[in-house]
């Protein structure tokens, strides 16, 4: 569970958020969820919050550039 990220916005999300290694609350989550989160997104749920978290994780792992390059089919996309 330490390697799991969970994104929540409401009270039913609190129990699983307490069990994972990276608990995230979206910007418009209820205050109770924000209090147990390791990270609160800048974006609201339904408005890019999940993408924000995916980018954050991939960048922290040093995998962002490779992932984007593989997706767009251009390994040298930064050059």
N, C-alpha and C positions, 0 to 999 in steps of 0.2 A: 504493500500500500504506500510505502514511502516514495515510490516512483510514479504515483498516480496524481494527476491534476484533476480538480473538480471545480466546475464553475456553477455558482448558484445565485439565486435572487430572492428566495423566500424561505420561511421557517422550516418547511420539510427538508430543505437542503442542508440544514445545520448538522445533523448526525453524520452523514457521509463526509462533510467538509472537515469534521473533527478527526476523521480516520485517515485522511490522505496526506501526502507529503507537501502538496501545494494547493491550498484552498483559495479560490478566487471568488470575489463578489463583483457583480457588474455594477456600474455607476448608479443605477436606479434600484438596487437591491434594498430590502428593508434594513433598518439599522442593526437588528439582531444578527443578520448574516454578515454585514460589514464588520461587526465586532469579532467574529471568529475567522475572518479571512486573513491570509498572508499578504494578499494583494487586492487592490480595488481598481478596476479598470477606469480609464478615462471615458470610454464609450459606454453608452447604455445598452442594455440587452436588446437584441434585434437591430442594433445600429452599428455593428462591427466589433462588439466586445470579444467574441470568440476569436476572430481574426487577430485582434490585438494580443490576446494571450498566446496564440499559436506563434506569432512573430516573436514575442518576448521569449518564449521557451526555446525556439530554434536559434535565436541570436545568442542566448545564454549558453547553448550547447555548441556554438560555433558552426551551425549547420544551415544558417539562413541563406547565404550566398549560393551554396551548392544546391539547396532545395529549389530556389528560384531558377537557377540556371538549368537544372534538370527539367523543371516544369515548362520553361519557355523554349527548351531545346537549344540553349546557347550557353555553354560552359564559361565563355569569356564575356558574359553580358556586362560585367563591371568595367571592362576596359574600353 
